[in-house]
Amino acid sequence: GFGVDSKLFEIMSGDADRYTHLLEGFGDGQAPTSPNTIDPKEPLGEEVRVPVEYKFKNPSFSEAITDLKVFVQGNPGDTAIITCHEVGLNHRTCFANFLSHHKAAGLLQNCCFYHIDLPGQSDGDAELNREATYPKLDQLGLWVGQVAKHFKLDYFFAIGAGAGANILTQYINQRGEKDPEIRGMLSISPMLETPSWREWGYDKVCRTKIWSSSTTLPAFVINQSLESFFGKQTHASNHARIQEFTESMKAGPKPLNYLALERMWVNRENLLTALKAKPPITVPTITVYGGNSFRSDHVVAVAGSDGVFKSKRSEMIEVWRGGDMVHEEDAGTVLTIFVTMLQGFSIIV
């Protein structure tokens, strides 16, 4: 295991109910802030443009994108952590509350974060051509390796939320022997299989709403996203958090840019099938999801799939009151898990 105490081991085994003190403050307002206070309206680090290589047969999109935005937060040379965000968000909206929590202070002081913003998803990005070909998940997975090479990282840890978790897993699946290594990954509400009927139905309405209102994200898109991101308790008791996220999404990716990523995402292929055809993943992977998440059944099925995640240091953890964005709802619990994971690699945080 990770060398953690027995309480956290039992949480990793799914027995979180016995340790509800770790869930104190769930959905009850602002999380305790770190000494390194983060402004949720500002980028989390310094923007760096990383050149990316296209491998499309007809790279129509390469005329629109020649580089990828990465926001570097911390001191290069410290333990590297690459993050990748969920659809509809970017590095700021996906991880600001998580890294503002007081339990993130050690991470911010001793690690260097490389926050990847997917094409067109950063605040203020120019509007993408609706006819352009958006990079697919396997292509974006290769770009993770290009980012690591650009910053001369021999290895790194990773945090992925939703689509971001899929992209990081794509990198693991395609990684060559000489490519930078992921030492360990925190996978938050991952989706590795083909879309559900619910996603297909959402996509059809989403397209209609956005094409008829291209200035800001339609209320339908924001409301549906929030319903998925957060559990029922947060919606009922933490109206300030819901309002904050609503405003963040309004200020985030432009509608057509959101739609470009969402359309690619809803047409994804089954990564789980591809993984089963290869040797098991040995990267230590902690899969965290909310019990109120629409994805909970899927996550349980993926994490329990035979022949995929075989590391003895891989676990699946349910925070039962959370939604898809459980790291934002209950940052303290998820940070405890991730920090413990790093400590298992003798990393002092």
N, C-alpha and C positions, 0 to 999 in steps of 0.2 A: 504494500500500500504506500501511501504518501508519508507515513510516519506521523500521522495526526492522532489526536486523542480519541478515545473510544466514542465520545459523543458525536463527533463529526463523522466517524466511520458509520455509526448507526443512521445518521442523516443520509449518508451516501447510499445506504442500503434501503432507503425509502421510509425510515421510521422518524420522520421529522416532527410528527405530532407530539412526541414526548418532550420535545425541546422547543416549546413555543416561545421561550424567552429570546430565541434567535430571530423570531418573527415580530418582535415588538416594534411598534411604529408602522406596521404594514398599512399603507394607504391612508395614513392619518395626517398628511400634510407634508411640509418640506422636510427632506432628509437632513440629518445633522451634516453640516458642511465641514469640509477639510480646511486645515490652515492655509492650503493653497486654493483659496476660493476661486471658483470658475464662474465666469459670467456666461449664463446659458445662451446669451444672444451673440456671443463672439466665437470665432473659430477656436478650437482647442490647442492649436499650435501654429507654427510657421508654415505657410504654404510652399510646397516644392513641386515643380512640374517634372514628372518622370516620363521619358520617352517610352512608347510602347510599340511593339512589333505586331503587325497584322498578318494573319494567316488565312484570310478569307480568299476564296477563289475569285470573287467579285467584290473587292473591298470598297463599296460605295461610301461606307461610313468613314473610311480613313481620311477623306477630304475634310470631314467635319471635326475629327479628333486626331490629334497627333501626339497627345500626351495625356497623362492621368494625374489628377490632383491628389497629392498626399500631404497631410498636415502633420508635421513633426513636433511632438510635445515631449520635451525632456532633453537629456544630454546624450548625443550619439556616443556610443561606447558602453553605455549602460545596457542592462538586459533589454533586448528588443521585444516589443509586443506589437504585432500588426492587427489592426481591427478592420472589420468590414461590416457595413450597416444593412439594415432592412429596407425593403421597397417602400418608397414614400418618405424616407428620411435621408439624412446624411450623417457624417460623423458627429456633427454638433448635436443634432436633435436626437440621435440614437444613444449617445454615451455621456452627455453633459451631466445629467443627474447622477449617473453611476459613478463618475469620476469626481463629483463634488462631495460625495459622502466622506465622512471623516476616516472611514476604514480604507479609503484609497490613498491616504497621505503617504504611506510607505511606498506604494507603487509609483506615485508621482515623483518621489524623491530618489528612487533607486532604479527606475526603469525608463526607457525611452519608447514612447508610443509613436507608431507610424499609422495614422488614420487614413485609410483609403476612402475617397469619395468616388463612387461609380460615375461614369460619364454623364454629364449634364445634371447631376444631382446636387452640386454645391450651391450655396446661396449666391444669387447673382449670375449664375451661368447663363450664357446666351441660349436662346431658344433653338432646339434642334429641329432639323428638317423632318417632318412627319413621314416622309417617304424613305428616309435613310435606314440602313440595316443596323440594328443595335447589336453590339457584341453579345454572343451567346455565353452561357454560364461556363462552358469549358474554356472559352477564350479568356474570359475574365479570370478564371483560375490560373491560366498561364501568366497573366499579368501580375498576379501576386508574386510569382517567382521573379519576374522582371523588376518589381519594386525592391524585393530583398537584395537582388544583385546590384541594383543601382546604389543602394546604401551600403554595399559591401558587408552584408550580413551572412555569416556562415550558418547561423541557425536563429530561430526566433520562436516565441510563443504566439498564440493567436486567439482572438476573441471574435466570433462571428454571430450575428443575430439574424435569424430568418434566412433570407436570400444570401446574406453574408456568410452564414454557416455553410450553406451549400457551395458557395464559391471557394471557400477555404478547403472544403472536402474535395472539390474538384482538383485543387492544386495537389493535395496529398495523392489523389488517384493518378495524376499525370507526372508527378515529380520524377525527374531523372536522378540517377545515382550521384551526380556531381552538383545537383541543384541544392540551394539552401534548404535546410531541414526544419520542419516544425517539430519542436521538442514536446509540446503539449498544447491542447486546444480546449477552450471553453466554447461549447456549441450551444447557443441559446435558441430554443424552439426551431430546430432545423426542419426543413422540408426537402426530402431527397427523392420522393416519388413524383409521379405525374400529378397534375392539378386535380382537385376534387370538383364535383359538380357545382359546389358553392362558389369556388373560384371562377369557374367558367361563366356562371350567371352574373357574378359581380363584374367580370371583364366586359360583358356585353353592355351592361348599364353604364359602366364607367366610361367607355368610349363615347357613348351618346352624350353623356353629361359634359365631358371635357370638350368635345368638338363643338358643342353649342355655347360654351363659355370658356374661352381660352385665356382670360386675364388672371384668374385665381383658381385654386383648386375648388371644385364645387363642394357644397356642404355634404352632399351624399358621399363623396369620396372620403372626406375627413371623418364623418360620423361612422362609416363602415370600418375605417382603419382604427379608430379609437375603440370601437366595440371589440375588435380583435386584439388590439395591443394590451388592453387592461381588463382585469377581472371585475366581477360584479361589485365587490366591496369598494374598490377604488372609485368606480362610477357613482356609487351611492354616498360615499363619505368624504371623498377628496375632490371636490369640485374645482378647487384652485389648480390642482395638478392637471385635470382634464382641460381646463381653460388654457393653461400654460402650453400644453401640447397642441391644442387647437391653433393658437397663435403661431407656434413654431412651424406647424405644417403650412400655414398660410404664407409664412415668410420663407419657406424652403423652396424645393425644386419647382420650376415653372410647370404648369399643367401638361403641356405637350412633352416635356422632358420626363415627367412622372409617367406619362402614358407609354413612352418609348420603352422604359424599363419594365413597367407592368406588363406590357404586351409580350416582351421577351420572356418574362417570368412565367406567364400563364401558358406559354407554349413550350415549357421546359420538357426535357426528356427524363426518363427514369434513371437517376443516378444510382439508386440502390441496386438495380439489375446489373449495371456495369460493375459495381463494387463486388457483387457476389461472384462475378466471373474471374476475379483476380484474387491473389493472396490476401489474407485478412489485414486490415489496418492495424498497425502496431503502435501508432501514435497515441499516447495517453490522451483520452478524450473524456471530458466531463460534460455530459448533456444535461442541461437544465431547462425545465419547462414549467408552465403554470397549469395547475389543475383545472382552472377555468378557461384554458386556451382551447380554441377550436381545433388546434393541432395536436392535442394531447394524445389521442388514440394513435395518430400517425407516428408521433415521436416514440411512444412506447413500442410500437411495432418495429420501428427502425433500430432503436437501441437494443432490442431483443433479438434482432435478426442473426441467425447462425451464420458464421463465416465472414462477418463484416468487421466488427470491432472486437479484437481478440486480446488487446493489452490487459494485463492483470490490474493496471492502474486506470482503467476506464470505468466510469460509473454513470448511472442515470439518476437524476434527482428531481423530484416533483416538489414545487412550492405551491401547495394546493389552492391557495386563494388568488394566484396570479394569472395573468393572461399571457400573450406572446412576449411582451416586453417585461418579463419578470425581473430583469436586472435593473430596470428603471423603477418598478413598483417596490421592490424589496432589495435595494442595492446592498444593504448590510449583509444579508444572508448570502447573496451570490458572491460578494467580495470575500467573505470568510472562506467560501469554497475555493475560489480562485487563488487567493493568497496561500492557503494551505497546500494547494497543488504546487505552487512555485517553491514553497519551503521544502517540499519533497525532493526538489532538485537542488537543495542546498543553496537556494537563492534567498538572501536576506531582504525582506520587505517589511 
